[in-house]
């Protein structure tokens, strides 16, 4: 009897440990997420800057409260930014969703991505080169995790500068474009080691911010060669496809835009899987000759879970990959002793002739 009891106890202990080792996917309530303001301790450092603005001297928050500017912008820097002082980086501008602008430019603006969506932690995970279920708080399928790690093995993640910036609501983004393109981007290019060229600049957003990112890039393809949308809300922003189509000639003239679209099976804004507005827009983009990557994830519903985990990781990896090929083609960040000249390349239509790196750098204003 004693042996039987001991064996039974061991079996129950093993079963108990197995149960503990399985962690159900974790999705925090939005109210708890949006109460947070402190940065996580990560390897990717966040600098808070405030860009003086003549366009937005103030903005509205919840309850119609008028918030004076200048507004905080969170610049999420690469892991080696302070050590590798000669290195240049591509920049991704991140626009928040409705909950971000509802909370106002101080609480919900830049904080949306830097704190609520844990973008610095996402960058830590990608830079590690190996993702686990814990990287996603178990909000990932086994097959999707295998795909992520296959990507990282075949083409490791290169760091980018991620800029989390406040954006207001509404489909008419012309005034906001004056702020983002006329004030924020010039400040970033003047004070950080960027490459002030469309081939090293992307814009992405969450939900409504994704629709805005697509519209802004369509209106100003001279600024952005890459655009993305995470859980793009075309139900609230049905004008987005028309804005894109009306600027098609301008996009082609600038050299084209490459797009990254991701959504989720359980996303209420998913109008791709049902062949709705997003699906039709993607087909238009592709038929116009522009490359479009589409990923539909099994995990997460609409909101922060997606932007923190599968969608956020995939988007940053995608932008990194685009910048990386352009750096290699232009010989930037490369060992110049290995190659005196660089081949002609046409990333999404931009042709750069074979020239020495010093000649190419003279054409790019900034802190060379």
N, C-alpha and C positions, 0 to 999 in steps of 0.2 A: 504493500500500500504506500509506503514511504517513497519507493522509487517511482511509482505511478504518479504520486502527488508532485514529486520534483520535476518529472518529465512534463506533466501538464502545466506546471508553473513556468517552465522554460518556454514552452510553446506559446503560452499566453503572453509572456514578456516579449517574445519575438514579434508576435502579431501586434502587440501594443506599440512597439518601436516602429514597425512598418507603417502603422496608422499615423503615428506622429510624423514620420518622414514625408508623408503625402500632405502637401499644403494646398488647400483650395485657393483658387485665384482670389486676389484681394482687390477690391474696389472701394476706396474711401468715399464717404459722403461728401458731396460738393461743399456743403457748409463748413466742414472741417478743413478741407483743402484751402478754401478761400479765406480762412481765418489766419493763415500763415503768412508771415512776412520775412522770416529769417532765412538766410542762405544755408544750404546744406554744406557740410565740410567735404569738399571734393578736390580732386587734383586740378580741375579746371577752374581757374580763379575768375571771379566776377568783379568788374570795375563798374561803379555807378557814376555816371556822368550826367550833367544837365546841359542841354544844348539851348542857348538863347534863341528865342523864336520871335520873329515879327509876324508870323502867320497865326500862331496860336498863343496869345498872351494869357489865355485862360481856357478852361474846358469844363463841361458839366460832369457831375458824378450823380450817384443815386439821390433821389429826392430833389433834383435840380440844383444841388449845391454847386456853386461856382468855385472851381479850383484854380488858383493862379499858377502860371508857369514860372520858370521853365520846368518841364517835366523830366523825371528820371528816365534814363536809357541805360539798360544793363548790357555791358559788353562782356561776353563770356569768352575768355581767352584760351588759346591752346595750352596744353600741358607744359610745353617747353618754351613758351613765349619769352620768358625772361632769360633763359639760358641760350637759346639759339637765336641770337640777336640779328643775324643776317638773313633770316628766313622770312619769306613773304607768305601771306595766307589769303585764300578766298573768303568771301564774307556772305553769310546767309542772314537776311533780314526776316524776322519772325513777327507776324501779326497775330494778335489774340482774337478770341471769339467774343460773342456778345457778353458773356459774363465778365470778361476783362474790361470792356469799356463801360459796362453798367457800374462797376466798382470805382470808376474814375481813373485819371492818369497817375495819381499817387499810389493808390492801393492796388489797382487792377491792371495798370498799364504794362510796364516792363516785368512786373512780378509774375504775370500770367505764365510766361515761359521759364523764367529763371528759377522760380520757387514752386509754383503750382504744378507745372509740367515737368519739373526736375531735369531740365535740359543739360545742366552741367554733369549730372550723374549719367545721363545717356551718353554723353561724350566720353566719360570715364570708361563706361562699359565697352563702347566701340573701340577705344584706344587699347584696351586690354587684349584684344584679339581673340577672345574666347567668351562666348555668352552662355549662360546657364539659365535654367528656369527662374532662379532667384533674381537674375537681371531684369526679369519682366514681372516679378512678383507672381509668377506662375500664369500670367496672362499671355500664354503662347502655346501653340500646339507643338507636339514633338516634331512633326514634319516642318513646320515653319522655323523652329529652332535650328534644325539641321540645315535649312537653306541659308539662314543668317550666318552660321558658322562656316558654311561652304564659301559664301561670299568673302568673308574675312580671311579665309585661308588663301583663296585665289587672288584677292586684290585687297590687301590690308587697308584699313581706314587711315586716312591722313587728316590731321586736325584742320579745322576751319575756325574762323572767328564767327560766333553767333551773336547777333544783335537783337535783343528783345526790346521792342519799342512799342509805345502806346499808339493805338489807332482808334479813331472814333467810329461810331456806327454809321450806316447809310450807304446807299449805292453810289452816290455822287462823290467820287474820291478826289475831285480836282483840287480842292483846297488842301486836303491831306497830302497830295502829291507835292504841293509846294513846300510843305513842311518836311516830308521824308526825303524827297529828292533834292530840294533846294537848300536844306539846312542840316539835316541829320547826316546824310551820306557824305557831303563835303567835309563835315567835322570828323567823321570816322576815317576818311581817306587821308586827312591832314595829320591825324594824331596817332594812327596805328599803322602797322606794316602790312598794308593791303596792296593790291594791284588795281589801281583805279581804272578799270576797263570792264566792259560788260561780260567778258569771258570769265571773269573771276568774281561775279556778283550774282546772287540768286535771291529770290523772295518766296516766302512760304507762309502759310497761315492755317489756322484752325477754324473749321466751320465757316462762319461768316467771314472771318479773316482770310480764309482760303479763297473765297469768291473775290474778295478785294484784291488779293495777291494776283489772281489771274487777270483782273481788269486793269490794275496798275501796270503790270508788265506788258499788257497789250497796248496800252496808251504810250508807254515809254520803253519800247524794246531797245532803244539806244542805251539804256541804263542796265537792263537785265537780259542776259542770255539764257537764264534758267528760272523756271517758276514751278511752284508746287502747290498742292492743295491736300490737306488732311481733313477727311470727312467734309468735303466741300458742300456747303449749303446753297443749292440753287433753287430751293423752294422759297426761301426768304429773299433770295437775290436772283430772280428769274431774268433780270436784264443782263446778266453776265455773258451768256452766249452771244447776245446781240452786240455788246460792247466789243467782244473778241472779234466777231465777224467784221464789224465796221472798221477795225484797225488791221485787218489782215494784210493789206498792201504795205502798210507801215512796218509790220513785223517782218515781212519778206525782205523789204528794202534794208532793214537793219541787219539782216543775216539769219533771221529765224530765231525761234525759242525752242528749247527742249523742255518737256514737261514731265513732272512726276506726280501722279495721282494715286492716293491710297485711301481706302475706306474699309468698312467692316461689315460682315454679314449681319450683325445685330445693330448696325448704325441706322437710326431713324432718318438720317439725311442721305442715305445711300440711294442715289438715283442712277447708279451705274448698273447694278445687278438686274434691275427690272427694265433695263433699256430705256430709262427716262432721260431727263435733261443732261445729266452728266455724261451718260453713255453717248448721246448724240453729239455733245461738244467734243468728246474725245475722238469720235469718228471724223468730225470735221477737221480737227487738228491733224490727224493722221493723213486724211485725204489731201490736205494742203502741203504735205511733205515734211511735217515736223515730227520728231521722235517723241513718243509718249509712253512712259512706263506706268503700268497700272498694277497695284497689289491690293488684294481683298483679303483681310485677315479674319480668322475664325473667332478670335478672342475680342473682348471688350465691346461695350455698347458705345453710345455717343458720349464723348467728353474726355475728361482728363486721363482716364485709364488708357485710352488709345494714344494720346499725345505723349504720355510718359513711356509707354511700352512699345507695342509693335510698330505703330505708325510713326512715332517720333524717332525710333531707332532707324527704321528704313529710310525716312526722309533725309536725315543727316548723313547717312552712309551714301545715299544717292548723290547729294550735292558734293560731298567730298570726292567722289569718283569723277564727277565732271571736271572739277577744278584740277584734280590730279593729272588728268590726261592733257589739259591745257598747259600746266606747268611743265610737263615733260616735253610737249611739242615745242614750247618756246625756250626751253633751256633755262627756265627760272628755277631756282633752288637746286640746280644740278651742279655736279662737279665740272666746272668749266674746262678743266684740263683734259677731260675725256672727249669733249666735243667742241670744236671751234665754231661750227655752224649748226643750224637746226633745219630740218626738212620743212617744206611747205605743208601746211595743215589746214583743214577746213572744218573746224568744230562747229556744226550746225550752221555752216555757211560763211563764217568769218575766215578769210584767207590771209595767212601770214607768210610772206615770202621768206625763203631761206636767207638768214642774215646772222651776223654775230650777235651774241647776247647783249653786248654793250650797245650796239646799234638799236636793238629792240627796246632796251630799257630807256633810251633817250626819248622814245616815242610815248612812254607812259609817265605822266606827271606824278609827282609824289616824293616820298622820302627815299630816293635812291642813293 
